[in-house]
Amino acid sequence: MGSVEIVLGQRTMWRILFLIFITFFFLFMLMFFYKSDVSGLEPVGDRHVPPMQQHGRGEGSSQQINCESLKSFKECSQHSDQCTVIEGEVCAAPGTTDKETLFGYCVSNVVAATYATVKMKMEPKIPTWMSSHPDYSAVCARPANSLGPLARFKSLIPPGWVQEKCVGCCVPPEPVPQKEDDSLALIVSVYNEHLSLESSMKSWKANGLLEYVQEAYLYIDGGDPEIREKIESVGKSFGFTVMNEETNLGLGKALANLMRAVKSRFVLFLEKDWQLVEPRQTVIEQLDLAKRMLFDKHNGSRADVVKFRSRLNHGHPNIHPSKTDPPQWDDDAGVNMWLTQPGWEPHLFCNGYHYKKDDFLLSNYPHRMWKCGCDYSYWCFDAGQCGWTNNPIMYNRQWWTDTFYEISQKDWNRIFEAGTYYSTEWLLPHWVVAEGDGLFRHEEVGEGDTREFY
């Protein structure tokens, strides 16, 4: 019994010593932190104030900042420990380019962390490939209890703003900066036909195209020697640099050789039977806008290629619209519906667009096209809705070289040789193809082509 009492007494003693040690340890720590806090203050009269308050706000400050009151992005970023910059873009009315209407906000990190919004979902479901559609590349919102303005934000919207469906809003393509090269080359490929070429060149000259471009190249892709000689004479008479190839290489290699020859940033490709049917001022306006769309990087106003076949004066032949209208288009499975729907060619949809003369294209086909860059006359299509074409078309030369030069060197390449072929090289990367009211009409002269559709 005595031994048990001794053991219990020892345990009690150790517990008391442990509690005494813990008590002294906490007292020591409290004194240490109090001393550190006081030493960080500087005396002003009979009281202490933090040094930061004497010298103004500083970067990374511990003072509580009213982020919403800061006047600039620079000020906001100087207090990045407390504040977050939210940048937005105006959803301008068509044609609006006013820089002052761009939005920017500074909010507290707490708000930024808790105010993240989910991108809008619209029914029926939109195919995931439509990444360039402006309605799905941003969150759109407007101030609460206000009719405007509508703005676009990448992931956050400011406090007091209400998320809204972004229909009818757009961001115009930026002008090509003056310091940037915006030169345009006209490149033309022809095989064994000179009457249509001469007629087309007359229209190009009369309506200002030849005066507008910085370079003009004509590629004679083989054919009868006598006809090649006539073609060369016609080309030179209109100021073209002529490349006369004895052997027919095919359109792919002809395009590649032309792209290597020119120096301009942008290229407009035509074949011999495209009459320019719009006046000079319209030509200038459309080509200028096309350059901006090719230069722009913003989803909704950018394009990889721009087509120029006239919408209302397109000539013959063209695609019958019944070939391009699917039974429905609700989800990603629609990409492959052409395999199970006989006669349906969805990649030709933008060709059938020439027959759609109403003002309800966007509401009738919301899954298949969208407005480009605030210009109601321009519509954009995913490449899956707008396949490769040898119709009038403008590219960024470097983009074409990077994308298609290697493909063009194939001995027989259907992406270039058959304009209506379902080409995976063109469709699957989901290029953005823009098409407006257009400039050119397909017109054969003395060639005997009477087909109604192709």
C-alpha positions as CSV (number, residue, x, y, z in Angstrom):
1,M,0.0,0.0,0.0
2,G,2.8,2.4,0.9
3,S,4.5,1.8,-2.5
4,V,1.3,2.7,-4.4
5,E,1.0,6.0,-2.4
6,I,4.6,6.9,-3.3
7,V,4.0,6.3,-7.0
8,L,0.8,8.5,-7.0
9,G,2.7,11.2,-5.2
10,Q,5.5,11.2,-7.8
11,R,2.9,11.5,-10.6
12,T,1.2,14.4,-9.0
13,M,4.5,16.2,-8.5
14,W,5.4,15.8,-12.2
15,R,2.0,17.1,-13.3
16,I,2.4,20.2,-11.2
17,L,5.9,20.8,-12.6
18,F,4.6,20.4,-16.1
19,L,1.7,22.9,-15.5
20,I,4.2,25.4,-14.0
21,F,6.4,25.0,-17.1
22,I,3.5,25.6,-19.5
23,T,2.4,28.7,-17.6
24,F,5.8,30.3,-17.7
25,F,6.2,29.4,-21.4
26,F,2.9,31.2,-22.4
27,L,3.8,34.3,-20.3
28,F,7.2,34.5,-22.0
29,M,5.6,34.3,-25.5
30,L,3.0,37.0,-24.7
31,M,5.7,39.4,-23.5
32,F,7.8,38.6,-26.7
33,F,4.9,39.4,-29.1
34,Y,3.9,42.5,-27.2
35,K,7.4,43.9,-27.3
36,S,7.7,43.2,-31.1
37,D,4.4,44.9,-31.8
38,V,5.3,48.1,-29.8
39,S,8.8,48.3,-31.4
40,G,7.1,48.5,-34.8
41,L,5.4,51.8,-33.9
42,E,6.8,55.2,-33.9
43,P,5.8,57.9,-31.3
44,V,3.7,60.8,-32.4
45,G,3.0,63.0,-29.4
46,D,1.6,60.8,-26.6
47,R,0.5,57.9,-28.8
48,H,1.8,55.4,-31.4
49,V,0.7,55.1,-35.0
50,P,2.0,52.6,-37.6
51,P,4.8,54.0,-39.9
52,M,2.7,53.3,-43.0
53,Q,0.1,55.9,-41.9
54,Q,2.8,58.5,-41.6
55,H,4.1,57.9,-45.1
56,G,1.0,57.0,-47.1
57,R,-0.2,53.7,-48.5
58,G,2.4,51.4,-49.8
59,E,2.6,48.2,-51.8
60,G,1.7,45.1,-49.9
61,S,0.4,47.3,-47.0
62,S,-1.3,45.8,-44.0
63,Q,-3.7,48.7,-43.7
64,Q,-7.3,47.9,-44.7
65,I,-7.8,49.3,-48.2
66,N,-11.2,50.2,-49.8
67,C,-10.4,48.5,-53.1
68,E,-13.5,49.8,-54.9
69,S,-12.4,53.4,-54.2
70,L,-9.1,53.1,-56.1
71,K,-8.9,55.1,-59.3
72,S,-6.8,53.0,-61.6
73,F,-5.6,49.5,-62.4
74,K,-2.1,50.6,-61.3
75,E,-3.3,51.6,-57.9
76,C,-5.2,48.3,-57.6
77,S,-2.2,46.2,-58.5
78,Q,-0.1,48.1,-55.9
79,H,-2.4,46.6,-53.3
80,S,-2.5,43.1,-54.7
81,D,-2.4,41.6,-51.2
82,Q,-5.9,42.9,-50.7
83,C,-7.3,43.8,-54.1
84,T,-8.0,42.1,-57.4
85,V,-8.3,43.7,-60.9
86,I,-11.4,42.6,-62.8
87,E,-11.1,43.6,-66.5
88,G,-14.2,43.6,-68.8
89,E,-14.9,44.5,-72.4
90,V,-17.9,46.5,-73.6
91,C,-20.6,44.6,-75.4
92,A,-20.9,47.5,-77.8
93,A,-23.7,48.4,-80.2
94,P,-22.9,47.5,-83.8
95,G,-20.0,49.6,-85.1
96,T,-19.1,51.0,-81.6
97,T,-15.3,51.2,-81.1
98,D,-15.2,53.8,-78.3
99,K,-12.3,52.9,-76.0
100,E,-13.8,54.9,-73.1
101,T,-16.6,52.3,-72.8
102,L,-14.2,49.5,-71.8
103,F,-14.8,48.4,-68.2
104,G,-12.4,47.8,-65.4
105,Y,-12.9,47.3,-61.7
106,C,-10.9,46.9,-58.5
107,V,-12.5,44.6,-55.9
108,S,-11.3,43.0,-52.7
109,N,-9.7,39.6,-52.8
110,V,-12.4,38.3,-50.5
111,V,-15.1,39.4,-53.1
112,A,-13.0,38.1,-56.0
113,A,-12.6,34.7,-54.3
114,T,-16.3,34.3,-53.5
115,Y,-17.9,36.0,-56.6
116,A,-16.7,33.6,-59.3
117,T,-19.4,33.0,-61.8
118,V,-20.1,30.0,-64.0
119,K,-20.2,30.7,-67.7
120,M,-23.7,30.9,-69.0
121,K,-25.5,27.8,-70.3
122,M,-28.1,28.1,-72.9
123,E,-30.5,25.5,-74.2
124,P,-30.4,23.6,-76.4
125,K,-26.9,22.6,-75.7
126,I,-24.3,24.2,-77.9
127,P,-21.5,21.9,-79.4
128,T,-18.3,22.3,-77.4
129,W,-16.4,23.1,-80.6
130,M,-18.0,26.5,-80.8
131,S,-15.3,28.1,-78.6
132,S,-15.1,31.2,-80.8
133,H,-18.8,32.1,-80.3
134,P,-18.8,35.4,-78.4
135,D,-21.8,34.3,-76.3
136,Y,-19.8,31.4,-74.8
137,S,-16.3,32.8,-74.5
138,A,-17.2,35.2,-71.6
139,V,-19.7,36.1,-68.9
140,C,-21.9,38.9,-69.8
141,A,-23.5,41.2,-67.3
142,R,-25.0,44.7,-66.8
143,P,-25.4,46.9,-63.7
144,A,-28.4,45.9,-61.6
145,N,-31.6,47.9,-62.2
146,S,-30.1,49.3,-65.3
147,L,-30.8,48.9,-69.0
148,G,-27.1,49.2,-69.9
149,P,-24.4,49.0,-70.8
150,L,-23.8,45.3,-71.3
151,A,-20.2,44.2,-70.6
152,R,-18.2,41.0,-71.0
153,F,-16.0,39.5,-68.3
154,K,-13.7,36.5,-68.6
155,S,-14.6,34.8,-65.2
156,L,-15.7,37.4,-62.6
157,I,-18.3,40.1,-62.7
158,P,-18.2,43.1,-60.3
159,P,-20.5,43.4,-57.2
160,G,-23.8,44.9,-58.1
161,W,-23.8,43.6,-61.6
162,V,-26.2,40.9,-62.9
163,Q,-25.2,38.1,-65.3
164,E,-27.2,38.2,-68.5
165,K,-27.5,36.3,-71.7
166,C,-25.2,38.0,-74.2
167,V,-27.4,38.1,-77.4
168,G,-26.9,40.9,-79.8
169,C,-23.7,42.1,-78.1
170,C,-20.4,42.1,-79.7
171,V,-16.8,43.4,-79.6
172,P,-15.6,45.0,-82.9
173,P,-12.3,43.9,-84.3
174,E,-9.4,46.3,-83.5
175,P,-8.0,48.3,-86.4
176,V,-4.6,46.9,-87.6
177,P,-2.1,49.2,-85.7
178,Q,-0.4,51.7,-88.0
179,K,3.0,50.2,-87.1
180,E,1.9,46.8,-88.3
181,D,2.2,45.6,-91.9
182,D,-1.3,45.4,-93.5
183,S,-0.2,44.8,-97.1
184,L,-2.3,42.6,-99.4
185,A,-1.3,40.5,-102.3
186,L,-3.7,39.3,-105.0
187,I,-2.9,35.8,-106.2
188,V,-4.6,34.1,-109.1
189,S,-4.4,30.6,-110.5
190,V,-5.5,29.6,-114.0
191,Y,-5.5,26.5,-116.1
192,N,-6.0,26.6,-119.9
193,E,-8.7,29.4,-119.9
194,H,-8.1,33.0,-120.9
195,L,-11.5,34.5,-121.9
196,S,-13.0,34.3,-118.4
197,L,-9.7,35.5,-116.9
198,E,-9.6,38.6,-119.2
199,S,-13.2,39.5,-118.4
200,S,-12.6,39.1,-114.6
201,M,-9.4,41.2,-114.7
202,K,-11.4,44.0,-116.4
203,S,-13.8,44.1,-113.5
204,W,-11.0,43.9,-111.0
205,K,-9.4,47.0,-112.5
206,A,-12.7,48.9,-113.0
207,N,-13.7,48.5,-109.4
208,G,-10.4,49.4,-107.8
209,L,-9.0,46.0,-106.7
210,L,-5.8,46.2,-108.7
211,E,-5.2,49.7,-107.3
212,Y,-5.8,48.6,-103.8
213,V,-3.4,45.6,-103.6
214,Q,0.4,45.9,-103.1
215,E,1.2,42.8,-105.2
216,A,-0.5,40.9,-108.0
217,Y,0.7,37.4,-109.1
218,L,-0.7,35.2,-111.8
219,Y,0.1,31.5,-111.8
220,I,-0.4,29.6,-115.1
221,D,-0.7,26.0,-114.0
222,G,0.2,24.2,-117.2
223,G,-2.0,23.7,-120.2
224,D,-1.8,24.2,-124.0
225,P,1.3,26.3,-124.9
226,E,-0.6,28.7,-127.2
227,I,-3.3,29.3,-124.5
228,R,-0.6,29.8,-121.9
229,E,1.0,32.4,-124.1
230,K,-2.3,34.3,-124.4
231,I,-2.9,34.1,-120.7
232,E,0.6,35.5,-119.9
233,S,-0.1,38.4,-122.3
234,V,-3.4,39.2,-120.6
235,G,-1.8,39.0,-117.1
236,K,1.1,41.3,-118.0
237,S,-1.3,43.8,-119.6
238,F,-3.0,44.2,-116.3
239,G,0.2,44.6,-114.3
240,F,0.5,41.0,-112.9
241,T,3.8,39.2,-112.2
242,V,3.3,36.0,-114.2
243,M,4.6,32.6,-113.2
244,N,4.2,30.3,-116.2
245,E,4.4,26.6,-115.3
246,E,4.6,24.1,-118.2
247,T,3.2,21.2,-116.2
248,N,-0.1,21.2,-114.4
249,L,0.8,20.8,-110.7
250,G,-2.7,21.0,-109.2
251,L,-4.2,23.8,-107.1
252,G,-2.4,22.8,-103.8
253,K,1.1,23.2,-105.2
254,A,0.0,26.3,-107.3
255,L,-1.1,28.0,-104.1
256,A,2.0,27.0,-102.3
257,N,4.2,28.5,-105.0
258,L,2.2,31.7,-105.0
259,M,2.4,32.0,-101.2
260,R,6.2,31.6,-101.4
261,A,6.5,34.2,-104.1
262,V,4.6,37.1,-102.4
263,K,5.8,39.2,-99.5
264,S,2.6,40.7,-98.3
265,R,1.1,39.9,-94.9
266,F,-2.4,39.1,-96.3
267,V,-3.4,37.3,-99.5
268,L,-6.6,37.3,-101.5
269,F,-6.9,34.2,-103.7
270,L,-9.0,34.2,-106.9
271,E,-9.5,31.9,-109.8
272,K,-10.0,33.1,-113.4
273,D,-13.9,33.3,-113.4
274,W,-14.7,35.7,-110.5
275,Q,-16.1,39.0,-111.6
276,L,-15.9,41.9,-109.1
277,V,-19.5,43.2,-108.9
278,E,-19.3,45.8,-106.1
279,P,-18.1,49.5,-106.4
280,R,-14.7,50.7,-105.3
281,Q,-15.7,52.1,-101.9
282,T,-17.4,48.8,-100.9
283,V,-14.3,46.9,-102.1
284,I,-12.1,49.0,-99.8
285,E,-14.4,48.8,-96.8
286,Q,-14.8,45.0,-97.0
287,L,-11.1,44.3,-97.6
288,D,-10.1,46.6,-94.7
289,L,-12.6,44.9,-92.4
290,A,-11.3,41.5,-93.4
291,K,-7.7,42.5,-92.5
292,R,-8.9,43.5,-89.1
293,M,-10.7,40.2,-88.5
294,L,-7.6,38.2,-89.6
295,F,-5.4,40.4,-87.4
296,D,-7.7,40.3,-84.3
297,K,-7.2,37.8,-81.5
298,H,-10.5,38.2,-79.7
299,N,-13.1,35.4,-79.9
300,G,-16.2,36.7,-81.5
301,S,-14.5,39.2,-83.8
302,R,-11.6,37.2,-85.1
303,A,-11.4,34.9,-88.1
304,D,-8.8,32.6,-89.7
305,V,-10.1,33.0,-93.2
306,V,-12.6,35.4,-94.9
307,K,-14.7,34.5,-97.9
308,F,-15.8,37.0,-100.5
309,R,-18.4,35.3,-102.8
310,S,-21.3,37.7,-103.2
311,R,-24.3,36.7,-101.1
312,L,-27.0,38.0,-103.4
313,N,-25.2,38.0,-106.7
314,H,-23.3,34.8,-106.4
315,G,-23.6,33.4,-109.9
316,H,-23.6,29.7,-110.9
317,P,-23.1,27.1,-109.7
318,N,-23.7,27.0,-106.0
319,I,-24.8,24.5,-103.3
320,H,-28.5,23.8,-103.0
321,P,-29.6,24.7,-99.5
322,S,-31.3,21.4,-99.0
323,K,-27.9,19.7,-98.9
324,T,-26.9,21.6,-95.9
325,D,-30.0,21.7,-93.6
326,P,-29.8,18.9,-91.0
327,P,-32.9,17.4,-89.3
328,Q,-31.6,18.9,-86.1
329,W,-28.4,20.0,-84.4
330,D,-28.6,19.8,-80.7
331,D,-25.3,18.4,-79.4
332,D,-21.8,17.2,-80.2
333,A,-23.1,14.1,-81.8
334,G,-24.3,16.4,-84.6
335,V,-20.7,16.6,-85.8
336,N,-21.0,13.0,-87.1
337,M,-24.6,13.1,-88.3
338,W,-23.5,13.5,-91.9
339,L,-22.5,9.8,-91.8
340,T,-26.1,8.7,-91.0
341,Q,-28.1,11.3,-93.0
342,P,-27.9,10.5,-96.7
343,G,-27.3,13.6,-98.9
344,W,-26.6,15.9,-95.9
345,E,-23.3,17.8,-96.2
346,P,-23.1,20.0,-93.1
347,H,-19.7,21.4,-94.0
348,L,-21.4,23.2,-97.0
349,F,-23.8,25.1,-94.7
350,C,-22.2,28.4,-95.3
351,N,-22.6,27.9,-99.1
352,G,-26.3,27.5,-98.7
353,Y,-26.2,30.7,-96.7
354,H,-26.2,32.6,-100.0
355,Y,-29.9,31.6,-100.4
356,K,-30.9,32.8,-97.0
357,K,-32.0,36.3,-97.7
358,D,-34.0,36.9,-94.5
359,D,-32.9,38.9,-91.4
360,F,-33.4,36.0,-89.0
361,L,-30.3,33.9,-89.7
362,L,-28.9,34.1,-86.2
363,S,-32.2,33.2,-84.6
364,N,-32.9,30.4,-87.1
365,Y,-29.4,28.9,-86.9
366,P,-28.0,29.9,-83.5
367,H,-25.9,26.7,-83.2
368,R,-24.3,27.1,-86.6
369,M,-23.3,30.7,-87.1
370,W,-22.7,33.9,-85.1
371,K,-22.2,37.6,-85.8
372,C,-18.6,38.7,-86.4
373,G,-17.2,41.8,-85.0
374,C,-20.4,43.9,-84.7
375,D,-20.9,44.0,-88.4
376,Y,-24.3,42.6,-89.3
377,S,-23.2,41.9,-92.8
378,Y,-20.5,39.5,-91.6
379,W,-21.2,36.1,-90.1
380,C,-18.8,33.5,-88.7
381,F,-18.9,29.8,-89.0
382,D,-16.9,27.0,-87.5
383,A,-14.9,25.1,-90.2
384,G,-17.2,22.2,-89.6
385,Q,-20.0,24.3,-91.1
386,C,-17.9,25.9,-93.8
387,G,-15.5,23.6,-95.6
388,W,-12.5,24.4,-97.8
389,T,-13.4,26.4,-101.0
390,N,-11.6,27.6,-104.1
391,N,-14.1,30.5,-104.1
392,P,-12.7,34.0,-103.4
393,I,-11.0,33.9,-100.0
394,M,-8.5,35.9,-97.9
395,Y,-5.8,34.5,-95.6
396,N,-3.0,35.6,-93.4
397,R,-0.1,34.4,-95.5
398,Q,2.0,33.1,-92.6
399,W,-1.1,31.2,-91.2
400,W,-1.7,29.5,-94.5
401,T,2.0,28.5,-94.8
402,D,2.1,27.2,-91.3
403,T,-1.1,25.3,-91.7
404,F,-1.3,24.0,-95.3
405,Y,2.0,24.2,-97.0
406,E,3.0,20.6,-96.0
407,I,-0.5,19.3,-97.0
408,S,-0.3,21.2,-100.3
409,Q,2.8,19.2,-101.3
410,K,0.9,15.9,-101.6
411,D,0.7,14.6,-105.1
412,W,-3.0,14.3,-105.0
413,N,-4.8,16.2,-102.3
414,R,-8.5,16.4,-102.1
415,I,-8.6,19.2,-99.7
416,F,-7.6,21.4,-102.6
417,E,-8.8,19.5,-105.6
418,A,-12.4,18.9,-104.6
419,G,-14.1,21.9,-103.1
420,T,-17.0,20.0,-101.6
421,Y,-15.0,17.1,-100.1
422,Y,-15.4,16.6,-96.4
423,S,-11.7,17.2,-95.5
424,T,-10.6,16.5,-92.0
425,E,-7.5,18.6,-92.4
426,W,-9.7,21.6,-92.8
427,L,-12.7,20.8,-90.6
428,L,-11.3,19.2,-87.4
429,P,-9.0,22.2,-86.3
430,H,-12.3,24.2,-86.1
431,W,-11.0,27.3,-88.0
432,V,-13.2,30.3,-87.9
433,V,-14.5,31.2,-91.3
434,A,-16.1,34.6,-91.9
435,E,-18.5,35.4,-94.7
436,G,-20.1,38.7,-95.5
437,D,-22.2,40.3,-98.3
438,G,-19.3,39.5,-100.6
439,L,-17.7,41.1,-103.6
440,F,-17.4,38.5,-106.4
441,R,-19.8,36.7,-108.8
442,H,-18.9,33.4,-110.5
443,E,-19.1,34.1,-114.2
444,E,-17.8,31.8,-116.9
445,V,-17.2,33.4,-120.3
446,G,-17.3,31.0,-123.3
447,E,-16.5,28.0,-121.1
448,G,-19.9,26.3,-121.6
449,D,-20.6,25.6,-117.9
450,T,-24.3,25.4,-117.4
451,R,-24.6,23.3,-114.2
452,E,-27.1,24.7,-111.8
453,F,-25.6,23.3,-108.6
454,Y,-22.4,21.5,-107.4
